[in-house]
Amino acid sequence: MTWLVRIAMCDMMPATGSLPGLADAGVDAFLAQTRRETTPMVWFGLVLGAVVYVLSPVLTVYVPLPSFLLPRGLRDTHADRICTTHFYLLRQAIFLLKMYACMCWGQDPAVRKRLNVAPYPVDPGTFRTT
């Protein structure tokens, strides 16, 4: 299910003219580490958010296809609309997914350099939940 989480997260954080997107920020390594180190309930929440994201274009752009089959323009519209929907439970499912996407993006050294922020030091690996 990691591939589904990756697709949804990368759709929410695309590259712009001046900033790299999540796909350029080491998302695969981040998700592998997250899967290893997080609790099963958090990982379930991420997968559930990804499933909601992938299956909800019918509610946002009125196209009955999974999000990864939509053209780029509709995917952008879907990502924007699902993150701002008035259906609270849908928005909450997406919030956890987007929060982890932002953590991955924000820790990337290339992104931090573009934002003129010092890179994070190497993780000492001293705090683990499992």
C-alpha positions in Angstrom: 0.0 0.0 0.0 3.0 2.3 0.1 2.7 3.0 -3.6 -0.9 4.3 -3.0 0.3 6.6 -0.2 3.1 7.8 -2.4 0.8 8.6 -5.3 -1.6 10.6 -3.1 1.1 12.5 -1.3 2.9 13.4 -4.5 -0.3 14.7 -6.0 -0.8 17.0 -3.1 2.7 18.5 -3.2 3.7 18.9 -6.9 6.8 20.8 -8.0 6.3 24.5 -8.8 8.5 26.8 -10.9 10.8 27.6 -8.0 10.4 24.7 -5.6 10.8 20.9 -6.0 7.8 18.7 -5.4 7.5 15.8 -3.0 8.5 13.3 -5.7 11.9 15.0 -5.7 12.3 15.0 -1.9 13.1 11.4 -1.2 9.5 10.3 -0.6 10.3 6.6 -1.0 12.9 6.5 1.7 10.7 8.6 4.0 7.8 6.3 3.6 9.9 3.2 4.2 11.2 4.8 7.4 7.7 5.9 8.4 6.4 2.4 7.8 9.1 0.9 10.0 9.0 3.4 12.8 5.4 4.5 13.2 2.6 2.8 15.0 0.2 0.5 13.1 -2.7 2.9 13.8 -0.9 5.9 12.2 0.1 3.8 9.2 -3.5 2.6 8.8 -4.6 6.3 8.9 -2.1 7.1 6.1 -3.3 4.2 4.0 -7.0 5.1 4.7 -6.3 8.7 3.7 -4.7 7.6 0.5 -7.6 5.3 -0.3 -10.0 8.2 0.3 -7.9 10.5 -1.9 -7.7 8.0 -4.8 -11.4 7.1 -4.8 -12.9 10.5 -4.2 -12.5 12.2 -7.7 -16.2 11.4 -8.3 -17.0 13.8 -5.4 -14.6 16.6 -6.4 -14.2 16.7 -10.2 -17.2 14.5 -11.0 -15.2 11.9 -12.8 -15.7 8.2 -11.8 -12.0 7.3 -12.1 -9.3 6.8 -9.5 -7.1 9.9 -9.1 -4.0 8.3 -10.7 -5.9 7.9 -13.9 -7.0 11.5 -14.2 -5.1 14.0 -16.4 -2.7 16.3 -14.6 -5.1 19.3 -14.6 -7.9 17.3 -13.0 -5.5 15.8 -10.5 -4.5 19.3 -9.4 -8.1 20.3 -9.1 -9.0 17.2 -7.2 -6.1 17.6 -4.8 -7.2 21.2 -4.1 -10.9 20.4 -3.7 -10.4 17.3 -1.5 -8.2 19.3 0.9 -10.8 22.0 1.3 -14.0 20.0 1.2 -16.8 20.8 3.6 -17.2 17.1 4.5 -15.3 17.0 7.7 -14.5 13.3 7.8 -13.1 13.4 4.3 -11.0 16.4 5.1 -9.7 14.7 8.3 -8.7 11.6 6.4 -6.7 13.8 4.0 -5.2 15.9 6.7 -3.0 13.1 8.2 -1.8 12.3 4.7 -0.9 15.9 3.9 0.8 16.4 7.2 3.2 13.5 6.5 3.7 14.8 3.0 4.7 18.2 4.4 7.1 16.6 6.9 8.8 14.7 4.1 9.0 17.8 1.9 10.1 20.1 4.6 13.0 18.0 5.8 14.5 17.7 2.3 17.9 19.5 2.1 17.2 20.9 -1.4 13.9 22.3 -0.3 15.4 23.8 2.9 18.2 25.4 0.8 15.6 27.0 -1.6 13.8 28.4 1.5 17.1 29.7 3.0 16.8 27.4 6.0 19.6 25.4 7.5 19.4 21.6 6.8 18.5 19.3 9.7 21.4 17.5 11.4 21.7 13.7 10.9 19.0 11.8 12.9 20.7 10.2 15.9 18.1 7.4 15.9 17.5 7.7 19.7 13.7 8.1 19.7 11.6 5.2 18.4 7.9 4.3 19.1 8.4 0.6 18.4 
